[in-house]
Amino acid sequence: MLPRALASAALIAFSAAASAAATLGQPAPSFSATDTAGKTVALGDFKGKTVVLEWVNPGCPYVRKHYDSANMQATQKAAAAQGVVWLAVNSTHAGASDYLAPAAMGGWMKDKGAAATATLMDTEGTLGRAYGARTTPHLYVIDPKGTLVYAGAIDSKPSANPADIKTATNYVNQALAEVAAGKPVSKPASQAYGCSIKYAD
């Protein structure tokens, strides 16, 4: 009986920890991480600015859907034109078959013409777990007050088919436009789709 009670307690503790991740409408969890060039980047560096977090793994077909079609880069560039900070995050652990070392990850982003402000290496998964990131891609928008105002998919078509991009609603563009206009984000959450993030155990 005791082991079952302990197991239940452990499950409750785990659930509480999971729900303690980033919460919409609340301050975004602060963080500090190293980018592909070895520079330390912190959320606090961008106070007063809108920030987008994008979980990325080049080995994922869903990520390639948006990069090979230049949809992700177009979204990044539209954000940059508004003065938005865009931080790509790679939480793939070093033992995964599709892990890319910092130089290789930075090279891939450059080859794809990405317009991210920085690409952060989160090999231990600390940042990913803090935000509850589950897939690549997984997108988050933080407003200038530091509040998490959007979490979910890049768009409304959960497929790996680039042809679906044309008829999809880009939730990130929509959220950024509403934040810029001083309006509440009309769709603050959506179901993220893509490949499961390969976290370290």
C-alpha positions as CSV (number, residue, x, y, z in Angstrom):
1,M,0.0,0.0,0.0
2,L,2.8,2.3,0.9
3,P,4.6,2.0,-2.5
4,R,1.4,2.8,-4.3
5,A,0.9,5.9,-2.1
6,L,4.5,7.0,-2.8
7,A,4.0,6.4,-6.5
8,S,0.9,8.6,-6.4
9,A,2.8,11.3,-4.6
10,A,5.6,11.1,-7.1
11,L,3.1,11.4,-9.9
12,I,1.5,14.5,-8.3
13,A,4.9,16.1,-7.8
14,F,5.8,15.4,-11.4
15,S,2.5,16.9,-12.6
16,A,3.0,20.0,-10.5
17,A,6.6,20.4,-11.8
18,A,5.4,20.0,-15.4
19,S,2.6,22.6,-14.9
20,A,5.1,25.0,-13.4
21,A,6.6,25.6,-16.8
22,A,5.9,28.8,-18.7
23,T,2.3,29.9,-18.3
24,L,0.4,32.1,-20.8
25,G,-0.5,35.5,-19.3
26,Q,2.3,35.3,-16.8
27,P,6.0,36.5,-16.8
28,A,8.1,34.4,-19.2
29,P,10.7,32.4,-17.3
30,S,14.1,34.1,-17.4
31,F,17.0,32.3,-18.9
32,S,20.6,32.5,-19.9
33,A,22.1,30.3,-22.6
34,T,25.1,30.2,-25.0
35,D,24.6,30.7,-28.7
36,T,26.3,28.9,-31.5
37,A,29.2,31.5,-31.4
38,G,29.8,30.9,-27.7
39,K,28.2,34.2,-26.6
40,T,26.0,34.2,-23.5
41,V,22.5,35.4,-24.3
42,A,19.9,36.2,-21.6
43,L,16.2,37.1,-21.9
44,G,16.9,40.0,-19.6
45,D,19.1,41.5,-22.4
46,F,16.0,42.3,-24.3
47,K,13.8,44.1,-21.8
48,G,11.2,46.3,-23.4
49,K,11.3,44.3,-26.7
50,T,9.0,41.6,-28.1
51,V,10.8,38.2,-28.2
52,V,10.1,35.1,-30.2
53,L,11.5,31.7,-29.1
54,E,11.6,29.0,-31.8
55,W,12.6,25.5,-31.0
56,V,14.5,24.0,-34.0
57,N,16.2,20.8,-35.0
58,P,17.4,20.5,-38.7
59,G,16.9,16.7,-38.6
60,C,13.1,17.1,-38.3
61,P,11.0,17.0,-41.5
62,Y,8.6,19.5,-40.0
63,V,11.4,22.0,-39.4
64,R,12.6,21.3,-43.0
65,K,9.1,22.0,-44.2
66,H,9.3,25.6,-42.9
67,Y,13.0,26.2,-43.7
68,D,13.2,24.6,-47.2
69,S,10.2,26.6,-48.2
70,A,11.7,29.7,-46.6
71,N,8.5,30.2,-44.6
72,M,10.3,30.3,-41.3
73,Q,12.9,32.7,-42.6
74,A,10.1,35.0,-44.0
75,T,8.4,34.9,-40.6
76,Q,11.7,35.8,-38.9
77,K,12.4,38.6,-41.3
78,A,8.9,40.1,-40.9
79,A,9.5,40.0,-37.1
80,A,12.9,41.6,-37.4
81,A,11.4,44.4,-39.5
82,Q,9.2,45.2,-36.5
83,G,12.2,45.2,-34.1
84,V,11.3,41.8,-32.7
85,V,14.1,39.7,-31.2
86,W,14.0,36.1,-32.5
87,L,15.9,33.4,-30.6
88,A,16.1,30.0,-32.1
89,V,16.7,27.2,-29.6
90,N,18.2,23.8,-30.1
91,S,17.4,21.5,-27.2
92,T,18.6,18.3,-28.9
93,H,20.9,16.4,-26.5
94,A,24.5,15.6,-27.7
95,G,23.9,11.9,-27.8
96,A,21.1,12.1,-30.3
97,S,21.7,10.9,-33.9
98,D,20.7,14.3,-35.4
99,Y,22.5,16.5,-32.9
100,L,24.5,19.3,-34.5
101,A,27.5,20.8,-32.7
102,P,27.3,24.6,-32.2
103,A,29.4,25.4,-35.3
104,A,27.4,23.0,-37.5
105,M,24.1,24.3,-36.1
106,G,25.2,27.9,-36.8
107,G,26.4,27.0,-40.3
108,W,23.0,25.3,-41.1
109,M,21.1,28.5,-40.0
110,K,23.4,30.6,-42.1
111,D,23.1,28.4,-45.1
112,K,19.3,28.6,-44.8
113,G,19.4,32.4,-44.7
114,A,17.8,32.4,-41.3
115,A,17.1,35.8,-39.7
116,A,17.2,34.8,-36.1
117,T,18.9,37.2,-33.7
118,A,20.8,34.3,-32.2
119,T,20.6,30.5,-32.1
120,L,20.9,29.1,-28.6
121,M,22.3,25.7,-27.7
122,D,20.3,24.1,-24.9
123,T,21.9,20.6,-24.9
124,E,21.0,19.9,-21.3
125,G,17.3,20.9,-22.0
126,T,17.1,23.4,-19.2
127,L,15.5,26.1,-21.3
128,G,13.3,23.8,-23.2
129,R,11.9,22.2,-20.0
130,A,11.4,25.7,-18.4
131,Y,9.1,26.6,-21.3
132,G,7.5,23.2,-21.7
133,A,8.7,23.0,-25.3
134,R,7.7,19.6,-26.8
135,T,8.2,19.7,-30.5
136,T,10.3,21.2,-33.3
137,P,9.1,23.6,-34.3
138,H,7.5,25.1,-31.1
139,L,7.0,28.8,-30.9
140,Y,6.6,31.3,-28.1
141,V,5.9,35.0,-28.1
142,I,6.9,37.3,-25.2
143,D,5.6,40.8,-25.2
144,P,7.6,44.0,-24.3
145,K,6.4,43.7,-20.7
146,G,7.9,40.2,-20.4
147,T,4.6,38.4,-20.5
148,L,4.2,35.2,-22.4
149,V,1.4,35.9,-24.9
150,Y,1.6,33.0,-27.4
151,A,2.6,29.4,-27.3
152,G,2.2,26.7,-29.9
153,A,2.5,26.0,-33.6
154,I,3.8,28.4,-36.3
155,D,0.6,27.9,-38.2
156,S,-2.7,26.2,-38.5
157,K,-1.8,23.3,-40.8
158,P,-0.1,20.5,-38.8
159,S,1.6,18.6,-41.6
160,A,5.0,18.2,-43.1
161,N,3.8,19.2,-46.5
162,P,5.1,22.6,-47.7
163,A,2.1,23.0,-50.0
164,D,-0.1,23.5,-46.9
165,I,1.8,26.7,-46.0
166,K,-0.1,28.8,-48.6
167,T,-3.5,28.1,-47.0
168,A,-2.4,28.1,-43.4
169,T,-2.9,30.9,-40.9
170,N,0.5,32.0,-39.5
171,Y,-0.2,32.3,-35.8
172,V,3.2,33.9,-35.1
173,N,2.7,36.7,-37.6
174,Q,-0.8,37.2,-36.3
175,A,0.3,37.4,-32.6
176,L,3.2,39.8,-33.4
177,A,0.8,42.1,-35.4
178,E,-1.6,42.2,-32.4
179,V,1.2,42.8,-29.9
180,A,2.5,45.7,-32.1
181,A,-1.0,47.2,-32.3
182,G,-1.4,47.0,-28.5
183,K,-4.2,44.4,-28.8
184,P,-4.6,41.2,-26.9
185,V,-3.5,38.1,-28.8
186,S,-6.7,36.6,-30.2
187,K,-5.3,33.1,-30.3
188,P,-2.8,32.8,-27.5
189,A,-2.4,29.0,-27.7
190,S,-2.4,26.3,-30.3
191,Q,-1.3,22.7,-30.5
192,A,2.3,22.6,-31.4
193,Y,3.2,20.0,-34.1
194,G,6.4,18.5,-35.3
195,C,9.1,16.1,-34.0
196,S,9.4,15.3,-30.3
197,I,12.4,17.2,-28.8
198,K,15.2,14.7,-28.0
199,Y,15.9,15.8,-24.4
200,A,18.8,14.5,-22.4
201,D,17.7,12.0,-19.7
